[in-house]
């Protein structure tokens, strides 16, 4: 299991739109061997690490 790149409460940007969002939950997806994140602005959608970037 790798290290989580982003922490809960951290403000990051969505790479495709450059929109600022806040992470509210992170979860390791074992079968995909990477983390997924749920953000406050889109609580029904999850993002993978490669879709987000630090501000």
PyMOL commands that set and color helices and strands:
alter all, ss='L'
color gray80, all
select helices_A, chain A and resi 49-51
alter helices_A, ss='H'
color red, helices_A
select strands_A, chain A and resi 11-14+20-29+34-39+42-48+52-54
alter strands_A, ss='S'
color yellow, strands_A
deselect
rebuild
show_as cartoon
